[in-house]
């Protein structure tokens, strides 16, 4: 069995939204949780005050616990987190959408956009499809994947409905055959937890923020908040690239089905090839 800890980044009016997941094998969940909590103690030293829960938006902008420690300590904290995460080899999954592209699909009567209802549901469901596509071909996969999201997302009911009864148009994404149960590699409901209680969600939050901010600059015309921001973000993503889920399961370049085409079309171009 595997656990995917997921979080989203991007508000309703944000030009880009991202759902990211950190996938951890069952036998490594407890050690990963323990090591992350130890990392929070290290971050406390950098911030100069207790860090009970890491929020990337606060560390990035110098807010809340990070408002007095200075940019050098904040940068050190983010780099330490990414170095630690990349060293562990936990697969990182994500799905991203441009608001303009998704809204165009929805207003144009695209049945997939209508069925999914929102960008966040679309992205979360995309991650489930990508997990199913990759894990069904694993020779030694001994169980399904449990998807654990940060609570309060607002899409709990719709996502759970999709995982229990996936629409037929999604079958082609992972080449489902007639005898195979739909989304066989996913536990057929989604779980939602406070990121304090499931702290590995905080890692998903960190990566989702970085990917979203990079796509906002590269694809949505957002200006840099400071000189060299794009370069910094690209450097962080480069650190994580060895752990990123293979792009063939997320944004296949050729031979896409209609479902995969939909996700390709709404994705920020800069993230399609990551």
C-alpha angles and dihedrals in degrees: 000000000000133000124216114199110201141186137168134228126200132064126236093272096040113118090224132034128187136190114200131186134194110209117209128182114243094246092052100048096091095046092046091051092048093049092048092052088051088051089056088059089055090049089053088062091052095046094044093229137061117294107200093167130014118230113184094205090059096046091045095050099035097246136141110356091004099054098098105034101079134240095277093060092045092052090047090052094051093046092048091052093049093045090051094046094048091050092057097059096222107158113250117214129188146165125196137187137194109229092220093052094046093046090050090053091048095047090046091060098254104174092211094054089047093050093048093046101197141032092248094052089046092052095045091049090047090055089051090051092049092050091049092048094052100038097049089066095048111114097209102033105136102183150008129279122254113212114212117188133187107264123243093046092128097226099082098116098044094046092048089051091052093050092050095045110017116196114257093241089068094062094082092057091076098022095249114197125216097262098044118097114241114266089358092171095057126077100244099244134046125240126215124200140167108264088231089063095040099034096177085075085073089067090054089051090053095052094041091055093051094048093046095049092048092051091047089058098039100039111015102046096246112158121238113264090216136007111281095016094130091049091050092050092048090051092053093049090049088057090055099041096094088059097044115115107256110276091228088074093047111030110010110197098213139015095035124170121225092269093050089046090056092054092045091051096051096042122102105257093229091061099044093084098041 
